[in-house]
Amino acid sequence: MTPPLLEVENLEVSFQTDQGTVRAVDGVSFTIEAGQAFGLVGESGAGKSVASLSILRLIQSPPGEIESGSIRFRGEDILRMDDDDLRQLRGGNISMIFQNAETALNPSHTVGRQIAETVRIHQDKGKRAAWERAVEMLDAVGIPDPAERAEEYPHQFSGGMQQRAMIAIALANDPALIIADEPTTALDVTIEASILDLLSELQERLGMSMLFVSHDLNVVSEVCDSIGVMYAGTIVERGSVGRVYRDPRHPYTHGLLNSILTPHENVERLSPIAGRMPTGTDRPSGCRFHPRCPAAMETCTERSPTLRTRDARDVACHLHPSPPEKPGSAATVDGKETLEALYRD
């Protein structure tokens, strides 16, 4: 049986701070199949970026440390790779698109040189062939006049063009997996839409897999096949985008969706999640979301829920109402209405 392209199992990552040990990622597991796009979504501080950086072992140590778990790429554990294998993996089989292209690109080198450099590191190509590949990649990501623009420096590119250049660097060696860490955060909505369209088109055309990190469920629903919702270092809901987006079962997922304003909706419909994400050194007992949860029960303050499969997705929540007997009816658990009813008002 062919293993998944990427398999993350029980990943735990901690940081040593002046306030104590912070476990930023706490038992996270997910898989990405060949050709699949998987999204990690949650508020700032949920642990999404730390989890994604851990895949390429880009956590600075100290203060960070990957404490336990496994990260397998095509069946081989990345955490056990030596430095030579790891260098070949980074930018070769797995590439990363960082949040801020302006700071990720080297201001002292032309854009073309930066793309050509990664080609020469991973492929047996001379300077001319690598430069031609750089121009080809700029053309592939929609940069006009690619031969001329390859001679320019990052500051001569707009924000959207800088992000396209980062995508060109990431794709230059035909990776099997792209990690996109909030790649549209610093862009306006028009440029964001074009970058999302580009990533989706390239992912489908090239047959590559993608791990897409975002705080926006709407964005993830546009580019991903499946999703993991993260809160305070853990995954609280995981499943296909269609099921999770249209029929969320965890109160936090409901809260994220109710915090999104879609076109033609009244802003008064917005219902932001009360409170704040707990810090890594001050996490509550039991379910980490219970201080902010409108459906919290006594057991939520005492016992931490585990991911359990229900209705073709995994949910970590003590509140698992039975389906209503007929449309429009509200099922209850211990006197609690379904999440749909709780959030209806």
ABEGO torsion letter per residue (X at the ends): XBBBABBBBGBBBBBBBAAEBBBABBGBBBBBBBGBBBBBBEBBGAGAAAAAAAAAGABBOOABBBABEBBBBGGBBAAABBAAAAAAABGBABBBBBABAAAABBAABBAAAAAAAAAAAABBBBAAAAAAAAAAAAAAAGBBGAAAAAABBAAABBAAAAAAAAAAAAAAAGBABBBBBGAAAABBAAAAAAAAAAAAAAAAAAGBBBBBBBABAAAAAAABABBBBBBGGBBABBEBAAAAAABBABAAAAAAAAABBBBGBBAAABBBBBEBBBBAABBBBEBAAAAABAABBAAAAABBBBBBBBGGBBBBBABBBBBBABBGBBBBBGGBBBAAAAAAX
